[in-house]
Amino acid sequence: MTEQAPASDPVSESENLGTFESTIGKPDGWRKNLLIGIISGLISGIIVSFLLTPTGHSAGVLLSHFYDQPSCNNPQWLMQVPDDQIFSNSFYQQFDSIKRYGIYHSPYSSVDGNLQTAWLQWWPTSNITGNRSSDNYISWTFSHPYDVRLVCVVDGWAENKITFDQTLPIGTADIYSSTSSGKGVPQRSMHCTRTFYRFQDYFNKYTYKWQGIPFSCLTQEVVLHIDNVNDSSFAARRFLDTSQAPGQTISGAKLMLPFTGLSEVRFYYVPSLVSIFR
């Protein structure tokens, strides 16, 4: 936005001329004014560049909502970590068993900007040979550390009513920072506290909602470890016996476990300028 200087009081031509002559009459004066103008322009450019966020919003706009609490619907001063700067990883990833779907649900689907895709894994995994409870996770590694303050998640597979009804939303999960850089099972970093979060299920009322998870950590990797799926979510959906191992044949039919997971995740961080005050 271009700012206009306030209008000065009208002056006569003689006053303008006198001013002009006075400047010419003192060479050092106009050179000094020219130098001041050049320096002021350079400083203004630097300030504008500094105050602009990576998405082009001015920090002034961010600070105007300084005292409002950020949410997934209105993140206020927080900025979103760009999806193309996030590498996602998980131990489990496979095709679903829903008729006419059979889509491969990689962890990348959680940050592709598309609510019709989802990362899914079998649930429960307790009867899978060699299973470790620590394997029930998905992690996201950033290109560089961000001061993350809010994690927003669309739980379950939210493409349509069929996918929502035939998969399980995550019930409870631990969200924490890690320093594993995407190698092996991510271990929790001790310099940030973990967040235990209980997700909301909609019980066959197909819809979706961004659920906000409070977070506060300067980190390069965030992990969501699935703790459990609610019994009520199981009860609201019809599945085969989950006490068996996946792939086992029962009465001639190949058993497939239900899936749980999430459709999309967004990370919001504090810009450098704002973090000075927060």
TILO-696775 format. One line per field, with one value per residue (C-alpha): x, y, z; residue in one letter; residue number from 1. Coordinates in steps of 0.1 Angstrom, whole numbers, plus 5000, padded with zeros to 4 digits. Each point is the difference from the previous one (the first is absolute). Layout:
<pts>
c1	(X  ...) $
c2	(Y  ...) $
c3	(Z  ...) $
kolse	(A  ...) $
zalo	(NUM  ...) $
</pts>
This chain:
<pts>
c1	(5000  5014  4998  4994  5017  4975  4992  5019  4986  4997  5031  5005  5023  5024  5003  5006  5026  5016  5004  5014  5025  5010  5008  5020  5018  5013  5015  5008  4963  4985  5027  4993  4963  5006  5022  4974  4973  5021  5008  4963  4989  5025  4989  4963  5006  5019  4972  4973  5019  5005  4964  4986  4994  5008  4964  5000  4980  5013  5009  4978  4970  5012  5005  4965  4987  5029  4978  4975  5004  5009  4978  4999  4972  5019  5037  5004  5037  5012  5012  4996  5031  4999  4990  5029  5024  4988  5012  4976  5008  4983  5006  4966  4987  4979  4970  4966  4975  4969  4981  5007  5028  5032  5020  5035  5001  5035  5010  5004  4962  4999  5017  4989  4973  4973  4973  4989  5032  5012  5028  4987  5014  4985  4984  5005  5035  5004  4995  5024  5032  5029  4978  5013  4976  5026  4995  4965  5012  5002  5027  5006  5035  5004  5027  5012  4988  4968  4985  4968  4971  4970  4994  4968  4987  4970  4995  4989  4996  4978  4995  4964  4975  5012  5036  4991  4977  5023  5032  5007  5009  5029  4988  5029  5035  5033  5015  5036  5032  5028  5036  5001  4998  4978  5023  4986  4973  5000  5010  4985  5022  5004  5002  4963  4970  4977  4962  4975  4969  4965  4984  4963  4981  4968  4985  4988  4990  5022  5017  5035  5015  5035  5009  5026  5028  5018  5038  5030  5034  5028  5005  5008  4979  4966  4986  4965  4999  4966  4992  4965  4968  4969  4977  4971  5015  5002  4964  4987  5015  4996  5032  5012  5016  5030  5015  5016  5031  4996  5002  4988  4973  4967  4973  5016  5001  5032  4998  5010  5003  4984  5021  5006  5017  4995  4993  5021  5022  5012  5027  4999  5031  5009  5018  5034  4989  4968  5019  5019  4968  4984) $
c2	(5000  5034  5026  5036  5028  5024  5030  5031  5035  5018  5022  5027  4997  5024  4977  4970  5020  5013  4965  4987  5028  4995  4963  5009  5027  4974  4970  4981  5002  4983  4974  4993  4997  4977  4978  4999  4991  4971  4986  5003  4981  4972  4997  5000  4972  4979  5005  4991  4968  4991  5005  4980  4964  4972  5000  5038  5011  5029  4995  5030  4979  4972  5023  5015  4966  4997  4992  4977  4963  4982  4971  4978  5022  5032  4995  5037  5009  4965  4989  4966  4979  4995  4964  4998  5005  4969  4964  4975  4965  4970  4964  4987  5010  4978  4997  5001  4972  5021  4987  5021  5019  4981  5032  5001  5021  5014  5026  5025  5001  5018  5031  5000  5027  4976  4990  4971  4982  4985  4982  4968  4970  4968  5001  4984  4988  4980  4966  5008  4979  5021  5029  5027  5026  5026  4993  5016  5034  5026  5026  5033  5014  5037  5015  5020  5006  5019  5013  4980  5011  4983  4966  4997  4965  4986  4967  4968  4997  5029  4994  4990  4982  4966  5006  5017  4971  4972  5013  5010  5035  5002  5001  5012  5008  5014  5029  5008  5014  4976  5002  4968  5019  4973  4971  4970  5003  5037  5005  5029  5030  5010  5037  5003  4987  4975  5006  4973  5006  4985  5003  5004  4974  5008  4965  4994  5036  5007  5033  5012  5026  5013  4991  5022  4985  5026  4997  5020  4990  5012  4967  4985  4968  4994  4965  4988  4966  4983  4990  4985  5000  5005  4971  5022  5005  4962  4996  5025  4982  4964  4980  4964  4985  5020  4974  4982  5009  5018  4978  4969  4980  4994  4979  5005  5038  5019  5021  5036  5022  5034  5030  5031  5032  5036  5020  5031  5019  5036  5015  5037  5018  5034  5023  5012  5036  4990  4974  5028  5011  4966) $
c3	(5000  4990  5027  4989  5019  5017  4979  5010  5003  4967  4992  4974  4970  5016  5031  4978  4980  5031  5014  4967  4998  5036  4992  4969  5019  5025  4981  5031  5011  4969  5000  5036  4993  4970  5022  5027  4975  4985  5035  5011  4969  5006  5037  4990  4975  5026  5026  4976  4990  5036  5010  4971  5008  4975  4988  4994  5030  5020  5036  5007  4990  5022  5030  4996  5013  5025  5030  4983  5005  4967  4988  4970  4985  5008  5007  5006  5001  4994  4965  4984  4994  4962  4990  4975  5029  5019  4997  5015  5012  5017  5009  4986  4966  4977  4977  5015  4996  4992  4970  4968  5018  5007  5003  5013  5031  5004  5027  4972  4997  5033  4986  4964  5005  4990  5025  4977  5007  5033  5018  5015  5019  5014  5034  5023  4993  5032  4981  4972  5002  5013  5008  5024  5014  4992  4963  5000  4989  4972  5000  4981  4995  4989  4978  5030  5036  5006  5032  4997  5022  4985  4982  4981  4990  4981  5016  4981  4963  4991  4962  5003  5022  4988  5008  5033  5011  4990  5017  5036  5011  5024  5036  5021  4991  5013  4980  5007  4985  4989  4989  4979  4967  4985  5008  5019  5027  5010  5036  5020  5005  5036  4993  4992  5019  4983  4995  5006  4979  4999  4965  4994  4980  4981  5002  4964  4995  4971  5003  5008  5023  5005  5036  5016  5021  5022  4996  5009  4988  4977  4981  4966  5005  5015  5008  5005  5018  5001  5035  4994  4980  5021  5007  4991  4965  4996  5012  4976  4970  4989  4995  5000  5030  5009  5023  4971  4980  4967  4969  5019  4982  5019  4983  4966  5004  5004  5031  4998  5031  5002  4993  5020  4991  4989  4969  5004  5023  5001  5022  5011  5012  5015  4976  5012  5007  5019  5021  5016  5017  5007) $
kolse	(M  T  E  Q  A  P  A  S  D  P  V  S  E  S  E  N  L  G  T  F  E  S  T  I  G  K  P  D  G  W  R  K  N  L  L  I  G  I  I  S  G  L  I  S  G  I  I  V  S  F  L  L  T  P  T  G  H  S  A  G  V  L  L  S  H  F  Y  D  Q  P  S  C  N  N  P  Q  W  L  M  Q  V  P  D  D  Q  I  F  S  N  S  F  Y  Q  Q  F  D  S  I  K  R  Y  G  I  Y  H  S  P  Y  S  S  V  D  G  N  L  Q  T  A  W  L  Q  W  W  P  T  S  N  I  T  G  N  R  S  S  D  N  Y  I  S  W  T  F  S  H  P  Y  D  V  R  L  V  C  V  V  D  G  W  A  E  N  K  I  T  F  D  Q  T  L  P  I  G  T  A  D  I  Y  S  S  T  S  S  G  K  G  V  P  Q  R  S  M  H  C  T  R  T  F  Y  R  F  Q  D  Y  F  N  K  Y  T  Y  K  W  Q  G  I  P  F  S  C  L  T  Q  E  V  V  L  H  I  D  N  V  N  D  S  S  F  A  A  R  R  F  L  D  T  S  Q  A  P  G  Q  T  I  S  G  A  K  L  M  L  P  F  T  G  L  S  E  V  R  F  Y  Y  V  P  S  L  V  S  I  F  R) $
zalo	(1  2  3  4  5  6  7  8  9  10  11  12  13  14  15  16  17  18  19  20  21  22  23  24  25  26  27  28  29  30  31  32  33  34  35  36  37  38  39  40  41  42  43  44  45  46  47  48  49  50  51  52  53  54  55  56  57  58  59  60  61  62  63  64  65  66  67  68  69  70  71  72  73  74  75  76  77  78  79  80  81  82  83  84  85  86  87  88  89  90  91  92  93  94  95  96  97  98  99  100  101  102  103  104  105  106  107  108  109  110  111  112  113  114  115  116  117  118  119  120  121  122  123  124  125  126  127  128  129  130  131  132  133  134  135  136  137  138  139  140  141  142  143  144  145  146  147  148  149  150  151  152  153  154  155  156  157  158  159  160  161  162  163  164  165  166  167  168  169  170  171  172  173  174  175  176  177  178  179  180  181  182  183  184  185  186  187  188  189  190  191  192  193  194  195  196  197  198  199  200  201  202  203  204  205  206  207  208  209  210  211  212  213  214  215  216  217  218  219  220  221  222  223  224  225  226  227  228  229  230  231  232  233  234  235  236  237  238  239  240  241  242  243  244  245  246  247  248  249  250  251  252  253  254  255  256  257  258  259  260  261  262  263  264  265  266  267  268  269  270  271  272  273  274  275  276  277  278) $
</pts>
